Amino acid sequence: MQPLGSVERAELQSRAQQLREEYEKFKDKHLSLDMSRGKPCPKQLDLSNDLLTAVGPGQYLDDKGEDCRNYGLLSGIEDMKRVFSEMLDIPAKNIIVGGNSSLTLMFDTFARAYMKGLASSSKPWSQCGKIKILAPVPGYDRHFSVTEYFGAELINIPMDQNGPDMDLVEKLAREDESVKGILCVPVYSNPDGIVYSDETVRRLAAMDCAADDFTIIWDNAYCVHHLYPDYRPKLPSILEECKKYGHETRPLVFASTSKITMAGSGVACIAANDASIGNILDTLKISTISYDKMNQLRHARFLRGREGIEKLMAAHAEIIRPKFEMALGIFRRELGGLPGVHWTEPKGGYFISMYALPGTAKRVHQLCREAGVTLTAAGASFPYGVDPQDSNLRIAPTYPPLEELCLACELLCICIKLAAAEKALEA
Ligand SMILES: Cc1ncc(COP(=O)(O)O)c(C=O)c1O
């Protein structure tokens, strides 16, 4: 940064002073707002209240007459496999319906890989020395916690509008046997809202990998979470694409109804080719006798299939679209044209990604916190919590009511401008 001239410095000091005064006024409001996690708001949860009565008293049989109260049906009930099959465009036989959390299924996948190996592993990952996982960034913080927990080394992969930098992904996967996988959120990525291009999907499926058991963690958490009725991206099937290139065991697909029905009481699934399904069931049969099939049954009755899900997601969009649009409107008005500051304008998913002036995100987070607004920690969207640019802040607009969100976004803008002014004054 160039040193400031004396006139520029004086102007900037007066601007910073003005921003500090605006900031103090916000502090006087004694706010206590939380925009740190992408949670559905109560109105969204209300959309699924009929879940609670979707299985009436005395009802416990699925469409095949199976008693959902009892043990058994380890891979889930057919009715719910059909729902996920329609949602993900994957044959029902390639789906295992699990408990309430796809994150748990991902954790279990790493545990299985480390302890036993995956379908194409010649040995467990725990016997492979230090393994590496490619982490498109910014990304989902909990993906990183899971992989860090198992001791894998995470390698940052920059993202652009088409998804991860595929030249880099291909090079690392081809050259290094210890690179065992990649973490992908292909539709409305968390937090940038990026939708992978068809070409990215194809290249991930086709690429040569030094590790025979290179695995694509295909976390399709937001595949039906469109904000606008006229934009519904549909990606090629990763399972089909991988099959074309003879890499059938490469992808493991995850999804859940957490942000469709009830975030803490949804149903999750894992989908894969036949060999991988066998590999998963071999371990699953040891770890559980069956998942909660009554919850699967009520979800199947409530959601019914593709049409039911689309209708429900359209109702979600009606509730959360105004929140996204209001936040974006405030960002455009308050931050438009500010050098070094930009943000994403997603068409779906749960987040807006804000890029403050590099070197200021932690300071923005601190200013917001001290004025009563909790944001996701700066750096959380990067492995080890380290954003090399110290710029990214993940904004989760769905949970707070509109009025609170408005205040929080206005405060955030002041903090971004104030932190930028402070930084410029350091020069
Ligand atoms: C990309 C992504 N995957 C998974 C999850 C968690 O899903 P689940 O509730 O099914 O564990 C989230 C939640 O924020 C997410 O953003």
The ligand as a Gaussian input file, in Angstrom:
#p B3LYP/6-31G(d) Opt

LIG

0 1
 C      -22.212000     -28.322000       2.842000
 C      -22.905000     -28.887000       4.032000
 N      -22.933000     -30.210000       4.210000
 C      -23.534000     -30.770000       5.276000
 C      -24.147000     -29.976000       6.219000
 C      -24.760000     -30.639000       7.418000
 O      -25.700000     -31.531000       7.011000
 P      -26.397000     -32.534000       8.038000
 O      -27.339000     -31.758000       8.867000
 O      -27.093000     -33.502000       7.130000
 O      -25.329000     -33.192000       8.851000
 C      -24.160000     -28.596000       6.081000
 C      -24.786000     -27.751000       7.098000
 O      -24.601000     -26.567000       7.147000
 C      -23.515000     -28.036000       4.958000
 O      -23.465000     -26.710000       4.767000

